[in-house]
Amino acid sequence: MSDTSAIGGMWPTEVASLYGVTEHMDAKGQCVGILALAGGYLPSDLSAACAGMGRQLPLVVDYQVNGAANNFGGGDLADAELALDLQIIAALVPSARIVVYFGPNNIQQLAQVIHEAVNDNVNRPKVLSISWGSAEKFWSDSIRKDVNSALAGASDAKVTVVAAAGDQLATDGLLDGAAHVLFPASSPYVLACGGTQLELASDGSTLLDEKVWNDGFTGTGGGISDVFDVPPYQQNIVLPRSVNDGALRRGVPDVSAAAGQTPGYRIILNGKPIVKDGTSAATPLWASLIAMVNARRGQPIGLVQPILYRNPLLCRPILKGNNRIDGVGYEAGPGWNPCTGLGVPNGMDTVDALVAAV
């Protein structure tokens, strides 16, 4: 493949190495599911990316739900999101089977896609990665309850569901003067992933600092849910009150990872290298870490939040920055915060501790 040095960005393997995730980068015998409610992918893109990273090509299975299928649109935003998911998971856990669950692009179908994935007795994914969501206000009570019921079923089946907290700061890009978190990330059954901004040394490979991802108009979502109560695993942390109504409810996100455009993630899309950002990069990164944990445990860890919140030092906290826009949003700070949650992976220490957790 062509030289990508002029494109910039870092391969997913290089981003993982910044977090000290360099060994045990595999999950043999595991299956990771990706929920794709739009777009498609080119196998040749995945092959080129794996070659560029020196990683083996994983087995990828397409699973159709309600007639939806791999529908590559020439490299549009939906295609880019799926390429990002696939290439990050392929980079970190190449021996894992990856199943892409294609579903119709609407919120009514999400519960069905989750249900199909959880009950897929052929592939048996124990980690699901969801880079898709919308503000809680757009979900009717009935549809949200259906989806949350499916997510509860995933938890009961020891399936870890990881979802993106969003890329439009605390308001999710809405202009109603309120803060909005995304669902399904706000579900208490989901490991919600926020985003950070890396600061690298002049060598381009040494991590100097890390703060909340906020580019002014884009940046990590996060805040306090308008609909879900404080889950048991967040009962013993200091939660801020909602900037909307002053109430205490479920805090989002739980964890974070690199999401900013600089340096960004280098992927291959429609045959060409591009640089991609977003909490939809942090999500498959964390999904891959969970798959590593499951492989080494020999059994699925399932709902991982209770372990993470009991042991906050498993993550490195992000202390600087905010996800405010037009004065609406939240600050980072010690402990859990509504921009980056508990923080970012603390190298292989995070994986090792989750493997040993009971």
SULSULFEN-V611254 format. One record per pair of residues at least 12 apart in sequence whose C-alpha atoms are under 6 Angstrom apart, sorted by the first residue. I is the first residue (numbers start at 1). GAP is how many residues later the second one is. Records with the same first field share a line. If there is no record, write none. Layout:
BEGIN
I->GAP  GAP
END
This chain:
BEGIN
9->254  255  256  257  266
10->255  256
11->254  255
12->76
13->78
19->328
20->327
21->326  327
25->67  68
26->67
27->66  68  69  264  265  268
28->67  68
30->66
31->65  66  67  94
32->66  93  95  96
33->65  66  67  92  95
34->66  67  94  95
35->66  95
36->65  66
37->65  66  67  68
38->40  67
39->32  33  39  40
40->30  31  32  39
41->31
45->223  224  226
49->219
58->36  37
59->38
60->38  39
61->38
62->37  38
63->37  38
64->38
65->37  38
68->34  35  36
69->33
75->195
85->199
89->195  199
111->36  39
115->35
118->36
126->33
127->32  33  34
128->33
129->33  155
130->33
131->32  33  149
133->49  50  51
134->48  49
135->45  46  47
136->46  47
151->38
155->148
158->142  144
159->143
160->142  143
161->29
162->28  29  30
163->22  29  120
164->28  29  115  116  119
165->17  20  27  28  29  56
166->54  55  113
167->51  52  53  54  111
168->50  51
169->50  51  52  154
170->51  52  153  154  159
178->66
181->41
192->61  62
193->60  62  63  90
194->26  59  62  85  146
195->18  25  61  62  63  64  84
196->15  16  17  61  62  63
197->13  14  15  16  61  63
198->12
211->107  109  110
212->109  110
213->47
214->109
222->30  31  116  117
223->28  29  115
224->18  26  27
225->24  25
228->22
229->20  21
230->19  20
233->73
252->86
253->88
254->87  88
255->85  86  87  88
256->84  87  88
257->25  87
259->18  19  20
260->17
261->16
264->12  13
293->58  62
297->58
314->36
315->28  29  30  31
316->27  28  30
317->25  26
318->25
319->13  14  15
320->12
END
